[in-house]
Amino acid sequence: MSLSADSTLISPACRDALQLWLQGLSALDGAARNTITAYQGDLTGFLAFMTRHSGAPQGLGALARITTSDMRSWMAQERNSGTGPRSLARKLSAVKSFYRWLAERESFEPTAVLAARAPKFQKKLPRPLGEEAARAVIETVELQSTTDWVSARDVAVVTLLYGCGLRISEALGLTGKAAPLPASLRILGKGGKERLVPVIPAARDAVQRYLALSPHPQEDDKPLFRGVRGGALNPRQIQGVMAQVRAQLGLPASATPHALRHSFATHLLEAGGDLRSIQELLGHASLSTTQAYTAVDTAHLMAVYNRSHPKA
């Protein structure tokens, strides 16, 4: 893991501690690579700021003496540089996680850091597609390439996102040994959390059609979905296809590949699926994350409540 140019402002002891913490997150907690990269940048910027703020490199002892005033200065500097409330809250969360670990390792009291309050921000609710729009997306995806196998590939990926609620990284992470798709897939999601996801017939059929047309041999240890040259399919390819489909169907910018996963959850909920089961299918660690989907169609949920509750 390489550090940015700001790392030149950080003392060797702090740099080593940061690297050790990041390695622990990766090895022990199973944090995703993107998460590690984000935390690395967040902490490097924070530690570099503290060096500039104090006028001297911050060793581990100096970090233990950071005050509430220091934290306010860092947060003010972040806001002044254009960091939004959501991003600042994420950075503060990373700093607090590092400090909890460091305080236990170095035996100091991290109250000044842990007491810093994250800025409030309005959480964005998922923007799922309607059922008709979701079907139209899958049908229109097929028209985006003049190469039959590429069209079949893109349809297969999009059908997995909507039909099985997979993240795009999970769909593109499948290897040849997953095919032909079974009745349920064992998916390794965020944080190494494993879950079983039922595979609808439409998804199985779409993948089989893609494999029948693909010029690349199916190999157990190779990616299931291939790029034109035979390498792993880049997620940007599917994102680009979705952008074309959005323009053709007049859909909003929120109609992304990830929106298909939101649509999967929302449509299950509308059909009477219970929140706990949907949580398991999505691989959410917390039910509160899944609960965000309930706010998407409050009118529908209230109608079900009024129709079903014995006191209604």
N, C-alpha and C positions, 0 to 999 in steps of 0.2 A: 504494500500500500504506500504510494508516494504522496507526500504532502505538498501543498501549494507554496508559492513564493512567500506567503505570510509566515511560513514555518521558520524562516531565517530570523524572525523576531522572537522565537520561542526558545527557552533554555533547553539544553539537551535532556535534562531530567524530565521536564514537562513533555517534551516530544516523545520520549521513551514511554512515559506513563500513558499518553494518548494512544500510541500504537498498541500497547499492551491491552488497553481497554477495548479498542476496536477489534483486535484479534479475538478477545474473549467473546465479544458480541457475535462475531462470525462463527467461531468454533462451538461455543457452548449454547448460545441462544438461537442459533440458526437464522440470524438476521439476514435479510436479502441483500444482495450486493449493492443495489441502489440505495438502500437504507444506510449501509456502511459508508458509502461515498458521501451521502448527504450529511451524516453525523461528522464525518471527518472534516468537511468544509466548514460546518457550523462551529465546531470546537477550535479549529485552527484560527478562524476569524476572531472568535472570542478571546483566545489566549493572546493573539497578536494585539488586539485592542488593549488588553490589560497591560501589556508591555509599553505601548505608546502612552497610555493613560498615566502610568506611574513614572515613566521616563527611564525605566531600567528593566532588564529581563526578569521575568517572573519565575523564580524557582518554585519548587513544591511548597516550601515554607511560606512564600509570599502568597501563593494561591489560597493557603489556609487562612490568610488574614484579609481576604477580600471582604469589603463592607457593603452594607445596603446602598450607600452612596455610589460605590463603584458600579454596582449592578444597575442603578438608575442611569448612570452616565453611559454605560454600554447600550442599554435599551434606547436611550435618547439618540445616541449616535446611529443606531440601526434605523430608527424611524426617520431621522433626518436624511439618511442615505436612500430612502425610498422603500425600505422593507415594509411590506404590508402587515396588518395585524395577524393574519393566518400564518405567514412565514415566520414572523417574530415569535409567535407562540410555539412553533415547531423548533426554532433555534433554542428557545429557553428550555424546552423539554429535553433537548439533547444535552444542554449544559447541566441541567439538574441530574440527569442520569449519570453523566460522567462524575459529577461531584459526589453523588451518593457512593459510587464505587471508590473514588479517591479518598473520601473521608474515612471510610471503613479501613482502607489499606494503610493510610497514613495516621489514623487515629486523631482526627480533629473534628470540630463541630461545624457543619456546613450550613448553619441556620440562615446566614445572610443570603446565600444563594437559593436555598430551597424555599425561602419565604417570598422571593420575588414573584409578583403576580403577573400572569400572562395577560396580554391585552384581550379584551372581549371582541369577538367578531361574529357575524351572522353566518351560521353554518349553511352551506349550500346543499339543498336537498337534491337527491338524484333526479334526473330528467329522463324518465323512460319513454320509449316510443309506445304509441297505441298498438293494439294487435294488428290492425290493418296496415299500419305503417311498417311494422316489423316484417310482415309478410311481403310487403312491397319492396323493402330493402333487399331481402334475400333474392327475390325475383330479378331485381334490377342489377344486383351484383354480377349476375351471370352475363350481363350484356356489356361489361366493361372491358373485356379482352376479346380479341379476334382469334386467340389461340384456345382451342377447346379445353386442353388440360389445365391451363391457367384459370380459365373461367370456373371449371369444376373444382379446382383447388380452393379458390376464393369463396365459392359457395359453401364448400365443406367447412372451412374455418368459421365463417359467419354463422352457419347453422349450429356449430358446436357452441359458439358464444351465446346464442339465443336459446337453443334447445337444451343446453346442459348448464348454463350459467357459469361457464368457465371464464377466467381472466384470459386476456390474449396471450400472456406469457405462459399460462398453463396449456392452452391449446397448441401453441407453437413449440412447447417443450415436449410434446408427445413424440415417441420414437416409433420406428417401424414395427416393433414387437407388440404395439397396442392394436394393430390391425390383423384381422378384421375386428372392429370394435365389438367388445362384449356387451352384455346387457347392462353392466355397470363398470365404470372406470375408477381405478384407484388413483386419486390425484394428490400430489404433494404440493400444498399451497404455501402461503406466506408463513414464515417462522417455522417451516418444517412440519406444519400441521397437515396430517393426512385425512382424506375423506373419501367416501364412496359416492359417486355421482351416477344416477341412472342415465342411460343413453337412449334417447328416443329413436324409433325406427328411421325417421327422416335424417337424423345425423349419421346413423350407420350407413344408410343408402348413399348419402352424399359423399362420405369418405370412400366407400367402395367404388363409386363412379370415378372419383378423382384418381384412385390408385389404378383403375383399369385404363385410364387415359394417359397417366403420367409416363414420360419417357425415361424416368429415372427408376432404377430397380429398387424394390422395397427391401431394406436391410434392417434387421432388428436393432442394431446399434446406431443407426443413422436417423436424422430427423424424419418424422412422418411427412411433414409439409416442407417441400423443397422450393428454392428459388429457381429461376430460369436456368442458371448455370449448375444447379445440383446441390448447392450449399443450403444451409438452414434458411428458411423463409424469414425475411426481416419484417418485424411488426409494422414498420413504416409503409410497407407495401399494402397491407390491409387497411391501415389508416388512410392511405391515399385513395384506395378504392372507395372507402366510405365517404371521403370528401366528394368524390365524383357523384356518388349516389345521392348524397345530400343535395347537391346542386340540381340534379335532374328531378328529384322529387319535391324540391322546395322545402326541405326539412331544416330545422335550426342547427346552429353550429354544435349544439349539445348532442346531436345524433352521431356519437362516436362509437367505436367498437365496444368500449366499456358500457355505453348506454344499453347495449343489447343484453348485458349481464343484469343491469337494473331492470330491464324489461322482463327478463326471465322471472326475477323475483316478484315483481309487481303483478304480473299476470297470474302467477301461481297464487298469490295472496288474494287477488280478486276472484279466483275460481274456488276459494274456500280453503286454501292451504294454511296450516297454522305456522305462526312465526318461528317457533322453535325448530320445526322441521326445515323451514327455509334457511334458517341460520346454519344448520348442519350441511345443507346442500351447497351453500355459498362458501362455507369454510370460515365464517366469521368467528373470532375468538370470543366476542362479546355480543350478547343479545341486543344491547343498546345500538350497536352498529347496524344490525338488521332492522331495528325499529324505525330507522330513518325512512325505510320504504313505506311505512304505514302512513306517513304524512303526504305521500304522493297522491293518494286518492281517498281523502277523508270522507268525501260525500258517499262514495261506494261503501266504505266501512260502516258509516252511520246508517245507511239503508239496510245493511245486513243486520246490524244491531237492532234497529227498530222492528225488523221483520222477525227476528229470532228470539229476542229477549221475552221471557214469559210475562214481564210487567209492562211491556210496550203496548 
